[in-house]
């Protein structure tokens, strides 16, 4: 080779020695990386696993690349060894030796049998061969690291979740939460099936659960895809909360049933009081429409009996929603009973207010020394007879009270009588 050789100008001895030293260091680095790749736990797992899907396809291609990588490395080693032998012939290399070394170190001097796309061989310069080996190494390592990362992360997490799932199923069974009988029991069955299939898929096809990092060219850049796992973990949390609610029911069911009976009993007593008050109103107040008081709803008592039966049979999963519904309905029933009593007794309240107003004006008249005034006595007696007679016509009695107020106002200062029901009690 001469100065016109494609490898460029002939290198001198110092350049050759520096190039050999650099190539030697690269050789050691590449050999170390290849041995580490060979011993990588992920590679051993890939070799021994029954792979499916995208992982099987990519691992088959990766095995071919690794085989090719070792072939390239052997060719690189042989070329480097040949160059070292030429340099070792003499302490001071001749012009011919330097020309030959220049061709080996800078030219396309390395031929590797076989190649991609069915070629019989490939020819590289040592630097190009290093670049090619680095490319194959990075691509192969990316597959191995990704698969190993998925295997290191997901199966262990799935196993932990499955163990928690098993404990939850046992607890659910103890409180009657079973498939076909309670939605949470059906959810537990579905989560169990999903986790079993997920683990099987992760073990056989880990690369299907790998999400590469965007914009990253480093081998293994990315993260395991935990979408399915996270969804099932959240579903199990929901089931646990449901079972906790059932357990809470088991712990305080008797107290809640006692409170329910008490609320319904108060509602019944209030309705009974309202019915009694209605009879009194009809007897004492005339020309007044009094609302009918309904009886206690038998459906609530029947549901309460059902709840008590669920408790005796330890059917906590059925008792839980029934108690919640009953507690809400019982409070509504008590409120309805109180509103009914208020509506029924409203005429009595009006009569009591008129009586109080009449007596207040009488006291006012007495303070002013007018208690014996004939007109006031007459109108007071008329109003009092109406308010203390049975049945009492409230409309007529109210007019009588207003006439008494008017007379009082005229005597005390000539002011017009107040027309509101409150009156002036000062």
C-alpha positions in Angstrom: 0.0 0.0 0.0 1.3 3.5 -0.8 0.1 7.0 -0.3 -2.6 6.5 -2.9 -4.2 3.7 -0.9 -7.8 4.2 0.1 -6.7 3.9 3.7 -5.0 7.3 3.3 -1.4 8.4 3.9 0.9 5.8 5.4 1.0 6.0 9.2 4.3 6.4 11.0 5.3 4.2 13.9 3.9 6.5 16.6 0.5 6.7 14.9 0.5 2.9 14.5 1.3 2.4 18.2 -1.3 4.8 19.3 -3.9 3.2 17.0 -3.1 -0.3 18.3 -3.3 0.9 21.9 -6.7 2.5 21.3 -8.0 -0.5 19.4 -6.7 -2.7 22.3 -8.6 -0.7 24.8 -11.8 -0.9 22.6 -11.2 -4.7 22.3 -11.1 -5.1 26.1 -14.2 -2.9 26.5 -16.1 -4.8 23.9 -15.1 -8.2 25.3 -16.2 -7.1 28.8 -19.5 -5.9 27.5 -20.1 -9.1 25.5 -19.2 -11.3 28.5 -21.6 -9.3 30.7 -24.3 -9.6 28.0 -23.7 -13.4 28.0 -24.0 -13.6 31.8 -27.0 -11.2 32.0 -29.8 -12.7 34.1 -32.4 -11.4 31.6 -30.6 -13.2 28.7 -30.6 -16.5 30.6 -34.3 -16.1 31.4 -35.1 -15.4 27.8 -33.1 -18.5 26.7 -35.0 -20.7 29.1 -38.5 -19.3 28.9 -41.4 -20.4 26.7 -41.9 -17.2 24.9 -44.9 -16.0 22.9 -46.0 -13.0 20.9 -43.8 -10.0 20.3 -41.1 -11.3 22.8 -40.6 -14.5 20.9 -40.2 -12.6 17.6 -37.8 -10.0 19.0 -35.8 -12.6 21.0 -35.3 -14.7 17.9 -34.0 -11.7 16.1 -31.8 -10.8 19.1 -30.3 -14.2 19.3 -29.3 -13.9 15.6 -27.8 -10.5 16.3 -25.8 -11.8 19.3 -24.4 -14.7 17.2 -23.5 -12.1 14.5 -22.0 -9.9 17.2 -19.6 -12.7 18.4 -18.7 -13.4 14.8 -17.8 -9.7 14.3 -15.8 -9.7 17.6 -13.9 -12.8 16.5 -13.0 -11.1 13.2 -12.1 -7.9 15.0 -9.9 -9.9 17.4 -8.1 -11.7 14.5 -7.5 -8.4 12.7 -6.1 -6.8 15.8 -3.9 -9.8 16.5 -2.6 -9.8 12.9 -1.8 -6.1 13.1 0.0 -6.6 16.4 2.0 -9.5 14.9 3.1 -7.2 12.0 4.1 -4.5 14.4 6.1 -7.0 16.5 8.3 -8.2 13.6 10.7 -5.4 14.2 11.4 -2.8 16.7 11.5 -0.2 14.0 8.9 -1.1 11.4 9.9 -0.8 7.7 8.0 1.2 5.2 6.3 -1.9 3.8 5.2 -2.9 7.4 3.8 0.6 8.0 2.0 0.5 4.7 0.5 -2.9 5.5 -0.5 -1.7 9.0 -2.1 1.4 7.6 -4.3 -0.7 5.4 -5.2 -3.0 8.3 -5.9 -0.2 10.7 -7.6 2.3 8.5 -8.8 0.4 5.4 -11.7 -2.0 4.9 -9.5 -4.9 5.9 -11.9 -7.1 7.9 -14.0 -9.6 6.0 -16.7 -11.5 7.9 -18.3 -14.5 6.4 -22.1 -14.3 5.9 -24.1 -11.1 6.4 -27.5 -9.5 6.4 -29.9 -9.9 3.5 -28.3 -13.2 2.5 -24.9 -11.8 1.5 -22.0 -14.2 1.5 -19.7 -11.8 3.4 -19.3 -8.3 4.7 -16.2 -6.1 4.7 -15.5 -3.4 7.3 -12.8 -1.2 8.5 -11.9 -1.7 12.1 -13.6 1.5 13.1 -16.7 0.7 11.1 -16.7 -2.8 12.6 -16.6 -1.3 16.1 -19.6 1.0 15.3 -21.5 -2.0 14.0 -20.8 -4.0 17.1 -21.9 -1.2 19.3 -25.1 -0.9 17.3 -25.8 -4.6 17.6 -24.9 -4.6 21.3 -27.2 -1.7 22.1 -30.1 -3.2 20.2 -29.6 -6.7 21.9 -29.2 -5.2 25.3 -32.3 -3.1 24.9 -34.4 -6.3 24.4 -32.8 -8.1 27.3 -33.0 -5.2 29.8 -36.6 -4.5 28.9 -37.7 -8.1 29.3 -35.7 -8.4 32.6 -37.3 -5.1 33.9 -40.8 -6.4 33.3 -40.0 -9.8 34.8 -38.4 -8.1 37.8 -41.4 -5.7 38.4 -44.7 -7.2 37.4 -44.8 -10.9 38.4 -43.7 -10.1 42.0 -46.3 -7.3 42.3 -49.0 -9.6 40.8 -48.1 -12.3 43.3 -48.4 -9.9 46.2 -51.8 -8.7 44.9 -52.9 -12.3 44.4 -52.0 -13.1 48.0 -54.0 -10.1 49.2 -56.8 -11.2 46.9 -56.8 -14.6 48.5 -57.0 -13.1 52.0 -59.8 -10.8 50.8 -61.7 -13.8 49.4 -61.5 -15.7 52.6 -62.8 -12.7 54.5 -65.5 -12.1 52.0 -66.6 -15.7 52.3 -66.8 -15.4 56.1 -69.3 -12.5 55.8 -71.4 -14.1 53.0 -69.9 -12.2 50.1 -69.9 -15.0 47.5 -70.1 -15.1 43.7 -73.6 -15.1 42.4 -74.9 -13.7 45.7 -73.2 -10.4 45.9 -71.6 -8.1 43.3 -68.4 -7.9 45.3 -68.1 -11.7 45.1 -68.5 -11.6 41.3 -65.8 -8.9 41.2 -63.4 -11.1 43.2 -63.9 -13.9 40.8 -63.2 -11.6 37.8 -60.1 -10.1 39.4 -58.8 -13.6 40.2 -59.2 -14.7 36.5 -57.7 -11.4 35.2 -54.6 -11.7 37.5 -54.0 -15.3 36.5 -54.1 -14.4 32.8 -52.0 -11.3 33.3 -49.2 -13.2 35.1 -49.2 -15.9 32.4 -49.0 -13.2 29.7 -46.2 -11.3 31.5 -44.1 -14.4 32.0 -44.4 -15.6 28.3 -44.5 -12.2 26.6 -42.8 -9.5 28.8 -42.0 -7.1 26.0 -45.8 -6.7 25.3 -45.8 -4.9 28.7 -42.9 -2.6 28.0 -43.4 1.1 27.2 -40.2 2.6 25.7 -39.2 6.1 26.9 -39.9 8.7 24.2 -36.7 10.3 22.9 -34.4 7.9 24.7 -31.8 5.9 22.8 -30.2 4.3 25.9 -30.7 0.5 26.1 -33.6 -0.3 28.4 -35.0 3.2 28.4 -38.7 2.9 29.4 -40.9 1.4 32.0 -43.2 -1.7 32.5 -46.8 -1.1 31.5 -48.8 -1.6 34.7 -52.2 -0.5 33.3 -54.0 -3.8 33.8 -52.3 -4.4 37.2 -53.2 -0.9 38.5 -56.8 -1.3 37.3 -57.3 -4.6 39.1 -55.5 -3.3 42.2 -58.0 -0.4 42.3 -60.9 -2.9 41.8 -59.6 -5.0 44.7 -59.5 -1.8 46.9 -63.1 -1.1 46.0 -64.1 -4.7 47.0 -62.1 -4.4 50.3 -64.0 -1.2 51.1 -67.3 -3.0 50.4 -66.3 -5.9 52.6 -65.2 -3.5 55.4 -68.7 -1.9 55.2 -70.2 -5.4 55.6 -67.9 -6.1 58.5 -69.0 -2.8 60.1 -72.6 -3.9 59.7 -71.8 -7.2 61.5 -70.2 -5.3 64.4 -72.9 -2.8 65.0 -76.0 -4.5 63.5 -77.7 -5.0 66.8 -77.3 -1.4 67.9 -78.5 -0.1 64.5 -81.5 -2.4 64.7 -82.3 -1.1 68.2 -82.1 2.5 66.9 -84.3 1.7 64.0 -87.0 0.2 66.3 -86.7 3.3 68.5 -87.2 5.7 65.5 -90.1 3.8 64.2 -91.6 3.5 67.6 -91.4 7.3 68.1 -93.0 7.8 64.7 -95.8 5.4 65.7 -96.3 7.3 69.0 -96.3 10.6 67.2 -98.9 9.4 64.7 -101.0 8.0 67.6 -100.8 11.5 69.3 -101.8 13.1 66.0 -104.9 10.8 65.7 -105.9 11.6 69.3 -105.3 15.3 68.6 -107.5 15.1 65.5 -110.4 13.8 67.5 -109.9 16.6 70.0 -109.8 19.2 67.2 -112.9 17.8 65.6 -114.7 18.0 68.9 -113.5 21.4 70.0 -113.1 23.4 66.7 -116.0 24.0 64.4 -115.9 24.7 60.6 -112.3 23.5 60.2 -110.9 21.0 57.8 -108.6 18.7 59.7 -106.2 16.4 57.7 -106.6 12.7 58.0 -103.8 11.0 59.9 -102.6 7.8 58.2 -101.4 4.7 60.1 -97.8 3.5 60.3 -96.6 1.9 57.1 -96.5 -1.9 57.5 -93.9 -2.2 54.8 -91.2 -0.7 57.1 -92.1 -3.1 59.9 -91.9 -6.0 57.4 -88.4 -4.8 56.2 -87.3 -4.4 59.8 -88.3 -8.0 60.5 -86.4 -9.1 57.4 -83.3 -7.2 58.6 -83.5 -9.0 62.0 -83.8 -12.3 60.2 -80.7 -11.4 58.1 -78.8 -10.7 61.3 -79.8 -14.0 62.8 -78.7 -15.9 59.7 -75.4 -13.8 59.5 -76.3 -12.6 56.0 -74.3 -9.5 56.5 -73.9 -8.7 52.8 -77.7 -8.5 52.5 -78.2 -6.7 55.8 -75.9 -3.9 54.9 -77.9 -2.2 52.1 -81.2 -3.0 53.8 -80.1 -1.2 57.0 -79.0 1.8 55.1 -82.3 2.0 53.3 -84.3 1.4 56.4 -82.4 4.1 58.4 -83.2 6.7 55.7 -86.9 5.6 55.5 -87.3 5.6 59.3 -86.1 9.1 59.6 -88.4 10.2 56.8 -91.3 8.4 58.5 -90.6 10.2 61.8 -90.5 13.5 60.0 -93.8 12.7 58.3 -95.4 11.9 61.6 -94.2 15.1 63.2 -95.5 17.2 60.2 -98.8 15.4 60.5 -99.1 16.2 64.2 -98.3 19.8 63.5 -100.9 20.1 60.8 -103.6 18.4 62.9 -103.0 20.6 66.0 -102.8 23.9 64.0 -106.4 24.9 64.9 -105.7 24.4 68.6 -102.6 26.5 68.3 -104.7 29.3 66.6 -107.3 29.1 69.4 -104.5 29.2 72.1 -103.0 32.3 70.4 -106.4 34.1 70.3 -107.0 33.2 74.0 -103.6 34.6 74.9 -104.2 37.8 72.9 -107.6 38.3 74.6 -106.1 37.9 78.1 -103.2 40.2 77.2 -105.6 43.0 76.2 -107.7 42.5 79.3 -104.5 42.9 81.5 -103.7 46.1 79.6 -107.2 47.5 80.2 -106.9 46.7 83.9 -103.6 48.6 84.1 -105.3 51.7 82.7 -108.3 51.4 85.2 -110.8 50.6 82.5 -111.7 47.0 83.6 -115.3 47.9 84.5 -116.1 49.7 81.2 -119.4 48.2 80.1 -118.5 48.1 76.4 -115.2 46.4 77.1 -116.8 44.0 79.5 -119.5 43.1 77.0 -117.0 42.5 74.2 -114.6 40.6 76.4 -117.3 38.3 77.6 -118.5 37.7 74.0 -115.1 36.8 72.8 -114.3 34.6 75.8 -117.5 32.6 75.4 -116.7 31.9 71.8 -113.1 30.8 72.6 -113.9 28.7 75.6 -117.0 27.0 74.1 -117.0 23.7 72.2 -117.0 23.5 69.3 -115.3 26.8 68.7 -115.7 28.7 65.4 -112.3 30.2 65.0 -113.3 32.7 62.3 -116.1 34.1 64.5 -114.0 34.0 67.6 -111.2 35.9 65.8 -113.6 38.6 64.8 -114.8 38.9 68.4 -111.3 39.4 69.6 -110.6 42.0 67.0 -113.8 43.9 68.1 -112.5 43.9 71.7 -109.1 45.1 70.5 -110.8 47.9 68.6 -112.8 49.0 71.6 -109.7 49.0 73.8 -107.8 51.1 71.2 -110.6 53.7 71.0 -110.8 54.1 74.8 -107.0 54.3 75.3 -106.4 57.0 72.7 -108.7 56.9 69.8 -106.2 55.0 67.6 -107.6 52.7 65.0 -107.7 49.1 66.1 -104.8 46.8 64.9 -105.9 44.4 62.2 -103.1 41.9 62.5 -103.4 38.8 64.6 -100.4 39.7 66.8 -102.0 42.8 68.5 -100.2 45.3 70.7 -99.4 43.5 73.9 -97.1 46.3 75.3 
